[in-house]
Amino acid sequence: MATIGTFTKDDAGNYNGAIKTLTLNVKSAVLRKAEKTNDNGPDFRIFSGQTEFGAAWMKTSKEDRAYLSVKLDDPSFPAPIYASLVDADEGYSLIWSRPSSAN
């Protein structure tokens, strides 16, 4: 697992922070509450400035902890990036882990 972002939550319920990997450096990312049009729609849309580059869904872990399941995507990415936004000691951490392959 790798922490690829750090966020804080504002009074409106949006998350503000930064995302950094070896190839991605978004200094100002915002997870804005989305207006859900159906049950499968995202709870948040992710922006850098006016550019939308992802979405997030509210989930609950097996340990009954709330988190956001995050999907980041952009035409410049070879494939989408999947991560989890979890409560951390100071704010929230965006955690990425490589999916395990089924053998």
N, C-alpha and C positions, 0 to 999 in steps of 0.2 A: 504494500500500500504506500502511496505517496501523497503528501499534501501538495496540491497544485493551486490552492487558492485560500484566501482568508477573507471573511466577511463580517459585517456587523448588521444588526437589524434596526431599522429606523421606526419611528412612531407610527408610520403608515403601514407597517408590516412588510416593507420591501427590504431586500438584502443588498448591501453596497460593499464592494471590495475589489480585489484584484485576482487575476488568474495568470499563472506563469508556468510554462513548461519549457523544454529546450527549444521548441519552435513557436510557442504562443506566448505573447506578452501583452495582456490586456490590463492596463493600469486602472481603469475605471469601468468595472462591470456592475450592472444592476439587474437583480432578479425582481421584476415588477409583477405585482399581483395581476393575474389575467382575468378577463371576463369569460367565464366558462360557458361555452355554447352547447356542450354535451358532457356526459359523465366521463368520457375518455379524454377530454381536452386537458391541456396542462393547467396547473394551478398558478404557475409563474411563467413569464416569458423573459428571456435573458438578452440584455442589450449592452452594447458598447456605443455610447453616443446615441445616434438614431438607428444604428444597425442591429437588427435582431440576429443572434447567432446561437440560440438555444432555447430550451424549455425545461421546466421542472415540475414534478408531480409529488404531492404529499404522500408519504408512505409511513408504515409502522413496522419496526423490526420484530423479529421473533421474541426479543427481550422487552417488547412493548415500549420502545423508544421511537419518538417521531423523528423523521429525517426527510430530506428532499432527494428524490431520484432525478439526476440531472443528465440531460443530453445536450452536448455542444456540437454544432455542425456548421460548416462553412465550405463553399466551393474550393477553397484552398487546402482543406484537410483531405488526406487520403481516405479517411474513414471517420465516422462520428466518434466523439469521445464521451464515454459514460462515466459518471462519478456520483458520489453521494455528498450532500451538504449536511454536516452533522454538528451538533452542539459541541463546543470545545471549551477549554478553560477560560479563554478570552475570546468571546464571539463565536464564530462558526468556521469550520474548516471544510474545504472542498477536497474530498479524498478520492483518488483514482486507484483502481487496482485492475490488473490485467485479468480478463475472464479466464477461468480455468478451462482447458480443452477437454472435451469428453473423449476418453480412450476406450 
